[in-house]
Amino acid sequence: MSESADERSDLERMLDDLFPYRRTTQTHRRIPEHGEDRDVLLSEIALMAKAEDAQGDAGRVSGSLYSGDHEHYHFLAQVFEHFAHANVLQRDMYPSATKFEGETIAMSADLFHAPEPVGVVTSGGSDSLVHALYSYREQAREARGVRMPNVVLPITAHVALRKGAHWMGIEVRDAPLTAAYVADVDAMADLVDDNTICLVGSAGDYAHGLIDPIDEIGALALDRGIGLHVDGCLGGFLLPWAEELGYDVPAWDFRVPGVTSLSADTHKYAYALKGTSVLLYRDAGLRSRQWFASTDWPGGLYLSPGLAGSRSGGLIASTWAAMVSMGREGYLERAAAILNTNDTIKAGIREAMPELAIIGDPLFMTSFTSATDAAGEDTLDIYLVNDALKKRGWRMNALQLPPALHFCITGPNTRPGVAEDFLADLRAAVDYALEHRGEPAASGAMYGFGSMPNGDETLRTVMGGVLDAMHVAAPDG
């Protein structure tokens, strides 16, 4: 049976979304016989970068671009260039990596009130979470003989923990949330048993930006004799400045006695280049559980701090440079702008959009869902709101359970007029959703995408197909 014209056009549109350069650039499926001119390649790459940065630079993207300052990016790229070729595994050749990594760990430990600067620099938030989980698994195996490990966490804990648990044979025990959308500590207590390797809390969680009751979870961890990992990958490098600026920030870092490890992404609100995070431990004994050493390999003695072997010194050097060049004054200034912008958006929704309900009272993002009517039914389809915002040039993060959207405020969103433009367009998007009530929405809740099929209808096979498509060369235009 042949495809209809509509089916072909739908397929073409989907391919153009996935492979927007297939009609304008050459697709390489084999190494070219002769190398292409570098200036030509740089020109082509610059055009791609300019086009792809436009929406984010305009402040119309949630999260993703935390700095938005291209002069800052250029400075970090200059630092990166000096060590782009350096392998930090070879510290005899590149001892500067020890300075950069050690001082990044020390500055982070000071910021988060760690008793001593014990940690590692990883490749990102997921990497930090998986390594922490591994350390707790190994500690429980060696110290308590645990062979069927489980981890207890709230359902809003980052999905990377599930990925790590899946890889390492760790059972995930989900705790529900309270009416305030934070971890239910009593429910967590009921899930803990002799095979529990650790507890997890978020500061704040990816979906809603809320801080779990870390002090209560820490008390539970101490009572049960297990560790507590705080996932501050998203908010970690913003919350200390919020506290210093006078915002009400609940206890969440190493000042809470039960906290035994903490992760925070330097490539988010520390404004480093993408691909770095800091994982801190309360003591070196727990950190040593993630070390790997081999003494009987023909290739020689091998030592690695984690899963990665070779790592570019450029990222570690530029992360250090970001923190040192920003300084406390720079971080406070950025934090104030971000927090003020989020306050403006929260107030605008509460004052003028009764059809929406803000989830909790987050500091640096606004997560909102449909309000309910007297019968307890949703006032509107929040994904229709997302459809309308997308048409107006905004890229929100779509959530599920419950269906919601969030706007994670970053540097570009603090530019004059952006918050006001968003509130005006959100009001129009709400009106659109009311007018089209009952119609299917085009967008839904897929992590990392602004618009994908409805989350409840997205099957694993479809999701796998998306990943497949992202790892092939573009089909011919």
N, C-alpha and C positions, 0 to 999 in steps of 0.2 A: 504494500500500500504506500503510495507516494505521500510526501508531506504536503500539507496545504500551505498556501502563501503565508497565512497568519502564523502557522507553526514555525515556518522557516524564519520569519521576521522575529519571532520571540527568541528563537535560538541565536540569531545573529545579535540581538540586543544583549543576550546573556553573555555571549562570547566577547562582545565589545566591552562589557562591564569588567570582565575578568582580564581581558587582554587589550587594553585601550591603545596600545602602540602597534598592534599587529598590522594596521593599515598604513602607518606612517614611518615605520622603521623596519630594517631588515631583521628577520628572525634567524638566529644562528642555531643550527642543529648539529653542526660539526665545527671544529676549529678551522678558521679560514686558512687558506693556503698561504696567504701573505698577510701579515699584520696590518691592521687598519691605522690610518693616521691618528695620532694621539689628539691633536687639536680638533679633528672632526668628532672623535668620540667624546671629548670633553664638552664640546658644543651641544651635542645630542643629549648628553647626560644633564647639562645645565637646563635645557629646555624642559626635560622631564621634571626635574626638581622644582623649577619655578612654577610649573603647572600644578604639581601636587601640593606645594606649600601654600597656594593661594587661599584656599578655604581656611586653613589653620591660621595663617597670618592675619586674616580678617577677624579672627576671634570667634568663628562660628563652629568650632569643634569642641566637643566635651573631652577633657582629659588629653591623653596622647602627647601633646606638645607642651611641655611644662614650662619651658623658658620662653620660647618665641623670639628671643633676641638673637638676630643673626650675627651681630658683632661678637656676642658671647660664643656662638657656635664656631665662628671663624677663629677666635682665640683658641678654643679647645682643639680645633682641627690642626692648628699650628703645633700645639703641644703634642698631639697624637702623632704628627708626622715624624717627630724626632725618634719615636719609639715604635712606630707601626710595625717594623720588621723584627723587633726584639721579642724573644721568647722568655717569658718570666720564669719558665721552668729552669732556665739556665742562669741561676743567680751569680755564678762565678763570672759570667760575661756581662751581666746587667744588674749589678748590685743596687742601682737606683730603684729598681722595682721594690726592694725591701724598704727603702725610705718611703716611697709613695704608698705602698700598701700598708705598712706599719703605721704611718701617720694618719692615713684615712681611717683606719681602725681606731686609733687613739682619739682622734677628733670626734668620731661617732660615739665612742664609749663615754667620753666626757659629756656630750650632748644628752645622752640617754641615761646618765647617772649610773653607769656600770661600775662595780667595785674595782675592777681592773680592766685594762684594754686587751681583752681576749676575743679574737674573732677572725674572720676571713673576708676577703672581697670575692664575691661570686659574679656570675654572668647575668643576674637578674633576680626578680622576686621569686619566680618559680624555682630557680636553682637554689636560692636560700632556703625555701620551705622544704624542698626535697632533701637537702643535706641535713637540715635540722631533724627531720623525721628519721633519717638514717642513723644519726647520732643517738637518738633516743632508743631506737630499736636495738642498736648494738649495746648500749648501756644496760637495757633491760635484760638482754640475753646473757651478758657477762656477769652482771651483778645479781640478777634474780632468777636466772634460768628460764626466762620467758621464751617459749617456742611458738606460741600462737598469739602474736601481739595484736593489740587494738589501740586506736587513738580516739579520744572523745573530743568532739568539737561541735560548735553550733552550725546549723545548716548554711549559714551565711559565710562560713570560713572559705577562704579562696580554694577554687577547684584544683589548683596545682597540688594541694595536699592529697586530694583523691587520686590524682595521677601518680604521685609518689607512692602512695599506699598501694595502689594497683600494681606498680612495678615491684614493690618489695614484699608483697604478701602480708600486708597489714590490714586488718579489718577496720573500717571506718564506722564509728558509732555516732549517729547524728542526734544532736540535742535540738529541741524546738526553741523558738524564740518567745520572749515575753510579749505582752501587748505593746511594749515600747520598741519592738524589733531588735532587741539585743539578746544575748545568750541567756537562757533559763538555767541558772546555776544549780538549782535543785534537781532539775531533770538531768543535768550533766552528772551530778553526784550519783544518781540512780544507775547510770550507765558504766561507772567505773568498777572494775574488778581487779583481780590479781594479775591479769594479763595486760592491763592498760599501761602503755609505755609513757604517755604524756597527755596533757590537756592543751587545747589551743584556744586563744582568744584573738580578736581583731581590733586594731586601732588605726584607722577605722576600716570597716569591711568594704569590699569593692562595690557591692550593690548599693548601699545606702550611706556609706561614709560614717557609720555610727561606731562608737567605741563600746565594746563589750565591758561588763563590770569586772575589770581585770583584778581589782582588789579582792573581790569575792571568789573569783576563780583561783587566784593565788592562794587564798586561805584554804580552799578545797585541796589544791595540789599539796600544800604543806601537811594537811591533815592525813592525806592518803600516801604521803611519801613518794610522790612522783613529780616530774617536771612540768613546767608550763612554758610553752612557746607563745610569744606575742607576735602576731603578724602585723608589723607596722610598715609593711612594704609600700602601701599607698600613702598613708598620712604621716609616717614617722618623721620625715624631715620638715614637716610643717607644724606639727602639734607643739613642739617646744617653743616656737616663736609665737604661736597663738597664746600660749600660757603667759609668756613674757609681756604680751600686749594686753593682758588683762582678761582674756576670754576664760570662761569656765571650762577647763579641761580636766576631766577626771583622771585619777592616778592610773598610769598604764605602763610605765617603763620599769627600769630596775629598782626604782624606789619601792616598788611593791615586793615584799619579801619572797613571795612564791615564784616570781618570774625567774626562770633559769636560762632562757635564751630569747633573742629578739632579732627580727629582721627589718630592715628599712632600705628602700631603693634609692640609691644615689642618682639613678637616672630619671627620677621623678622630681620631687621638690628640692633635691640638692642640686639640680640643674646640671648634672653631668651628661655625657653622651650616652646614648642607649647601649645597654649591655653591662651595667654594673649594679650591684647591690651589696649591702653590708650585712653579714650574719654575725651577731655577737653572742657570746656565752658568759654566764656568770663565773665560770671557772674553767681552767685549762683542761681539767680532767674530762669534762663533757666534750669539749672541742676535739680532744685527741681521738674520740671514737670515730671521727670521720676521716682521719689520716689513713693513707694506704702506703705500705712499705713492702718491698720485695727484695730479698737478699740472695735469691738463688736463680735469677734469670741470667742467661748467657749474655744479655745485652748490658749487664752491669747492675749495680745497686740502683733501685728505683724508688723515689719518694714523691708522693703527690698529695696535696691537701684535700682533694675531692675528685669528682668524676672527671673533670677536665684534665687534660695533659698540657699540651702547648696552649699558651694564652698570649695574646698580644700585649706587650708592655704599653702600647699606646693608650689603651682604655684605662689602665690603672693610673698612668701619669696624668691623663686629662681629667680623671675623676678627682685626683688630689688637687690639680690646678683649679678646678671649678670651686672646690670648697675654700681654698686659700684665697682665691681672687674675689669671691663673693663677700667673704667676711660676715661677721655677725650683723653689721649694719645693713649690708645688702640683703641678707636673708630676712631681716625684720621688715625692711621696706617692701620686699616682694610679698611677704606674708600679709602685711596690713592691707595691701591692695586686693589680694585674693579674698581675704575674709570680708572686707567691705563689699566687694562685688557680690559675694554669695549672700550676704545680709540683704542687699538690695533686691536680689532675685527672690529670696524667700518672702520678703515683705510684699513684693509686687504680686506674688501668687496668692498670698493669704488675703490681701486687701481687695483684689479684683477678680479672682477666679474661684468662686465657690464650687465649681464643678471638679476641682482638683483637690487632692489631699497630700500634703507633704509628709513623708515618712520620717518620723522622729524630728530632731532638730540638729542636723549635721552642721559642722563648722565650715567645711571647704567644698561641699557639693550640695546640690539640692536634688533629692530623689522624690518624685511625685507620681501618684497613681490616681485613678478615678475616685472621686468622692462617691458615696452611696446615698441612695434616696431613702425615704421613710420605710420602704419595704426591704431595705438591705441590698438592693440591686445597684450595680454600677451605673453611674450617670452617663458614662460614655466609654467608648473603646479607646484606650490609651494608645494603641498602635495606629489608630486613625489620626490621632494627634501627631504621632511621629511621621506618618505619611505627609501631612501638611507641612510640618517643620522641614522635612527633607526637601520638599519642593521649593521652600523659601530659602534653601541654602544652608540649613543647619544640620550638623551631624551629632545626634544625641546617642547615648548608650541605652539600648533597650534591655529591659530586665523581665524576669518572669517570677511567678510564685511569691507575690502577686505580680501581674503585669504592671510595669511601671517604666518610667524613663528617668535617667539622671543626667544632670549637667555638672560635671566635675570641673571646677574653676581652676584655670591655669593662667600663666602670664598673658597670653594674647587676649583672653576674655576680659582683662582688666582695663583695656583701652577705652577711652572716653566714648560713651554712647552705645557700647556693645550690650550692656545689661538692659538698657532701655529698649534697644531694638529687639532683643530677645523677648522681652515681656510683651511688646506689641505683637510680634509674630506668634507668640504662644497663645495670646488671646484669640487671634485669628484662627489658629490651629484648633483651639477648643471649639470655636464656633463651627469650623468645618466638620469636626467629629460629631457634633450635635446634629448638624444637618444631614450627615450621612450615616446616622445610627442604623445598625443592622447590616450594613454593607461590609464585605470582607476587607480587611486591611492588607496592604501589600507588604508591610514591614512587620517584624516581630523581634524575638529575643535571641540573637546569636552573638556570643561574645566575640568582640573584635570586628564586627561588621555594623554599619549604620542601618542597613535594611536587608533583611533576610526573611524567609518564610516564617509564618507564625510558629512560635516556640512549641506549642502543644502538638503541632502537626509535623514537626521536623524529626524525621527518623534518623537513627544512627547511620543508615546507609546513605542518606542524602548528605549528612554532615561529612561522612567519609568521602563522598564524591566531590564536595567542595575542596577538601584538602588535596585530593588527587589532582583536581584542576589547577591548583596553585603551584604544583610541582612539575609542570610540563611546559615545553616551549609552546608559544602561541600557534594556533592553527592559521593557515593562510587566510589573508583578508579577501 
